[in-house]
Amino acid sequence: MDINTKSLKKNAFRVTKERGKTAARVRVPGGHLEAKYLTLLQEIAEKYGNGTLHITTRQGFEIPGISMKYIPEVNKELQPIIEGLEINQQNPNGGYSASGTRNVSACIGNNVCPFANYNTTKFAKKIEKAIFPNDYHVKIALTGCPNDCIKSRMHDFGIIGMTEPEYDAYRCIGCEACVTNCQKRATGALTFENYKVVRDHSKCIGCGECIGKCPTSAWSRSEEKYYKLVIMGRTGKKNPRIARDFITWIDEESIINIILNTYDYIKEYIDKDAPGGKEHIGYIVDRTGYQEFKKWALKNVNLSSKAKVEDNINWF
C-alpha cells in the first residue's frame, strides 16, 4: 500500500512496527467520558483491530492492530465518540484531527476529590475547544490542587488549582486543626495568635486544605477561581526537567490567552529543519530565552493585580 505517513499522523493514526497495520488514537479531553463510549471502542477494536485497547499516559485510547485499508471505516465509526466528546474537527467524518498537540489531561477534580479547588474536566474541555485542531507539539495538564496528582509539572503547561481561603473568626473555636495540618502537610502559612488563626499571605499557596480540616466551616473557598501556571516541564531524551512557576494567582481566561499566544510564538521561532517538522516548545524557549517567550505569551493579556509573574526563570 502507498501510505502518506504525514497525513496518517495528522489523522491521529500511529505508524506501528507491524507492517500494514496502524493504531487509532482517541483523544479524551480532561480524561472523562460517558461509559457508553467504551462499548463503541470495544466494537471498533474487535471489528477492525486486534481486540485490545491501550489506555495512554495522556488519558486517551489507542486501538492497535488496524489494517490501514480500514482507516476510512474506523474514522466513520469513531464519529459518534468525536461528537459526544465535542472534539473539534477539520473535516466531519474525517476522524481525529491533529495529533501534534496532545490530549489535554486532568485529574478527577472537584466533582469527586475533596482537595480539588475547581472542575478540572470542564476547564480542560474549554482549553480543548480553544486550541484544537493544532499540530504543534504542546502538552497541557490540569490538576485540582498542589498535590498535583496529574504530574502537571512534567508538562509544557501545568495548571494547578488554587483558592483564596476566607476566614470567619466568629465561627472559629480555636481547635487549631487547620494550623496543625498546614504546619505538617503544607507550608506553615497558619499560626494561632490571640485565640484566632492568622494566615501569612506570603507563605500561603492556596491549597485550600485548611477549609477541609475546619469542623465549624470557619474557612471557605473564595468565589473567585485562581490558578498557578507552571511551564516547560518535560521528559524525553534531552535535558528532562520539572516545570517552574510562571504566574501565580492567575485567572482562567488569561491562561487560555497565554496558551494561544504561545502557538504564535512557536510559529515564529520553530526550527523548520527539525526532524519531522516538529520541535518541542521547551527547546524553543531554551533557544530564544525566557524573556522573549514571556513577551509573546503575555501579549494583550490583562492580568489581575493579584497575579504574580516571575521576573526570570532559569531551568539550568
Secondary structure, DSSP 8 states (H G I E B T S, - for coil): ----HHHHHHTTEEE-SSTTEEEEEE--GGG---THHHHHHHHHHHHHSSS--EE-TTS-EEEEEEEGGGHHHHHHHHHHHHHHTT---SSTTS-----SS---EE--GGGT-TT--S-HHHHHHHHHHHH-S--S---EEEESSTT-TT-GGGSSEEEEEE---EE-TTT-----HHHHHHHHHS---EEEETTEEEE-TTT-----HHHHH-TT--EE--SS-EEEEEE--B-SSS--B--EEEEEEE-HHHHHHHHHHHHHHHHHH--TTSGGG---HHHHHHHH-HHHHHHHHTTT----TT-EE-S-----
